[in-house]
Amino acid sequence: MIETLPLKDKSIEVIVVDNASTQDEATIIEKQYPEIKVIRSKENLGFAGGNNLGIKAAQGKYLFFINNDTILKPQTSDLRPLITRLESSPTIGMVCPKIKFSWGDNPIQFAGYTPLSSVTMRNKAIGCGEVDHGQYDTPHSTPYAHGAAMMVKREVIEKAGLMPECYFLYYEELDWSMMIRRAGYDIWYEPNCAIFHKESQTTGQNSPLRTYYITRNRLLFAQRNQQGAVRYISYLYLISLVATRDMLKYAFLRRWDLVRATTRGIVSFIKR
């Protein structure tokens, strides 16, 4: 990813946060790319905590967040359309590019989101899995940003606040999107820029780590963003139906590690 960025362009500040990697990757990057500002955290602060370190160090008017498992290609990943979209209205506070999977014929992963259900805490990524024929090449508003690639105005962060660090992994960008919308800003999808995502190469699709945080953080998101009876109906649905269904499925597959991870996610939330 780094090699595709115009590092000599003085208008672009590139910051890499080494979030307590097992190897001292910060030192390696500093030596190979002296133009880059590298921050090494002594402890893993999670997705939000790592990004917040970068936010505090950044000087720019616009901040672009990209995962370490994303690829920018010169022919498709021009960031200027994202800036143009942000500058098109004072109420647009955040924008995401089209996100495509990095494998095969690069099917679409994200072309905006549908709203989350207030009970199930689920939604859909528009276009996910579809071959890109240009069917999602019209910019539009979206209720949430995708954490793999998102650009935000600095003034928005100053008003809405930093990313919520209580999640550690998963749901942070959805909660941050809610914070940004409550602060009076819109979020947009801009297809004139596209990036490519390897998707869950760090945690794995069926890892105990992912299972634990998804279980815990759905409940936490409901707690932070739902009110009154709807919040408790969501708790009931997520614990009695979703978690029970998942544990039965994992037990059938003899994935006892995932059964334990689901249980730990519920217990961890309750003990908060």
N, C-alpha and C positions, 0 to 999 in steps of 0.2 A: 504493500500500500504506500509506504513512504516514498518509494522511488517514483511514483506517479505524480507527486505533488511538486508544484513550482517553488522549490525551496529558496531560490535566489530572489523571488519576488518579495521585496521588503514590505509590501502592503499585507502580506500574509504571515501571521505568527503561528508556528506549528508547535504544539505542546504535546508531549507524550507523558502519560502518567504510568509509571511502573508500580502496579498495585501489589507490592510485596511478592514479586515473582520468585520462584525457587532459585533461579539464577539471577545474578545482578545484570539484568538486561539494560538497565538505565545506563550503566557505564559503557556497555557495548554500543548503544545507540549514540551516546555523546561522542564517542571516538569516531564513529563512521559518518555521523551527520552533525557536525559542529554547529550548523545553523539552527538546530532544533533545541528548544528548551525542554529539558527532561526533569521530571519530578519523580523521585523514588520514595514511596511510602514504606515504612518499616513494618506496617501491618496491613492486611487485606481489609480495606474499608468498604468493600462491596461496590456495586455498580455506581450507586449515587455518591458514595463517599469519595471514590476515585475521581469521578467527574467534578465534584465540588472542589477538589484540590486544583484541578485545571482551571475552573471558573475563577477561583481566587487569584490565580497567577496570571490570567489572561488580561490583555490590555485593549482588545478590539471592540468595535461597535457591534459586530455580529459574531456569535460563537457557534461553531459547527462541531457537533459531537458525532464521532464515528467509532464503531466497535473495532476491536483489534482483529476481528475475523471478517472484515469487509475489504473489498477491492475497488479502487477507483481506476477507471480506464480513461485515457485522454480523449477518446472519441465520444464518450457519453457522459462523463462526469464533470463537466464544466459547472462550477459552483455559482456562476453569475446569475443564472435564472432564479436561484434561491434568493439571492440578495434583491434582485428586481422585484420578486414577489413580496418580500418583506417591505420594500420601499413603496409598494403600490398603494398601501393604506396604513394609516396610523393604528388601526384596530387589529391588523395582522401581526401577531407577536411571535409566531413560530411557524416553520415550514419544513416539510419532509420531501425528499426526492422520491422518485419511483425506486423501489427496491426489488431486485431480481436475485434469484438463487444463482450461485456461482457454478453449478454443475449442469451437465447436459446442454440443452438448447436455451438455458437461462430462463426458465419459467418465472412468472411474476410471483413475488412474495407479498408485496404491499403496494396498493394503489389507493390508500385511504382505509379508514376503519368504519364499520357500522357502530352505532351506539351500544354500550354495554347494557345488558339486562340488569335491572335494579335488583333482581332476586338471584339469578344464577351467576352473576359476575362474569358472564361470557359475551363475546362479540365475535365478529369475523373480520379478517383482513380482506378487503375487496380485491378480487382478481387472483387470490392465492392459488397457485398451481396451474394457472392458465398460461398457454403460450401467448407471448406478446405479439399481437397483430395490430397494435395501436388503438385497441378498443378503450384504453384508459389514458389517452393522451390529452384529456381536457382537465385543466387545473380545477380544483374544487376544495371547499372547506371539509375538514374532517374533525371528528370530536376528540381524537387523540393522536399524539405523535408516536412514531415508531422509534424505539430506543437505539436501533442500529445506526440510524443516520438522521439527525435533526439539527436545524439551524434556528437560533433564537436571538432576538434583540437583547442587548445588555440591559436596556431600560426595563424590559419585561422581568428579568431576573431580580432586578432591584425592587420591583413592585411586588412580584409574586413570591419571591424567596428562592432559596437554593433547592436542589432536588431533595426529597425526603429520604433520609438515611435509615429509617426504621425497617425498610424491607430487606436490605442487603442484596437481594437478587430476585428479579422479576417483579413486575407491577409498578416499579418506580416511575417509569415514564408515563404510565396511565394516570397515576396520582398527581404527578407534576403537571400533566395536561389539565387535570381538573383544577389545580391551583391557578394555572395560567388563565383558564377560562373564567374562573371566579374573579380574577383580577381585571376582567373586562376585555381580554384579547381573544382573537380567533386563531385557529390553527389551520394551515392549508397543506394540500398535497400539490407538488409541482413536478409534473412528468418530464419537463425539459432538462432535467438532470436525473441520471440513473446511476446507482451503485450496485455492487454485487456482494451477496452475503453468503457466507459458508454455513451459518445458522447452527447454533448449539454444538459447535465443535469443542467448546470448553467443558460443558457440563454433561453432554450426552442427552438424548431424547428420553431415555428411560433409566436415568441414574437416580440413586437415593437422594442425592443433593437436590436435583431438580424437583423430585417428587415432594420432598420436605418443604421447600420454599414455595412451590405452587400451592400446596395445601394450606400452609400457614398464611400466605400473603393474600389469597382470595378473601379469607376471613378478615384480615387486617384492612384490606381495601374497603370492605363493606363497613367496617367499624368507623373508618375515617371519612367515608363519603355518603353513607346512607343515614337517614333519620327515622326515628320513631319505630312503628311496627314493621316497616319494610326492612329495617336492619335486622330485626330478630327473625323475620321470615327467611331472610337470606342465610342467616346462621343455621337455621333449622334445615334448610335445603342443602347447604354445603356439607354439613356434618352428617345428617341422618340419611341423605340420599346419595350425594356425590361421593363422599369419602367411603361410605359403606360399600357402594357399588365398586369403587376402585379397589378396595381391599379384598373383596371377594374375587375380583378378576385376577389380582396379583397372587392370591392364594391358589387359585386354580392353576396358574402358571408356575407355582412354587417359587415365586419371587418374594420370599419372606423379608428380604431387605427393603423392598418397596412397601410392604405391609407395615413394617416398623417405621419407615420414613413418614408414611401417611399419619400414623398414630402420633409420632413425635411432633408433626406439624400442628395437629389439633391441640395437643397438650401444651406446646410452646405458646400458642395463641392464647389459650385460656389462662396461662400463668402470667401473661403480660401485666 
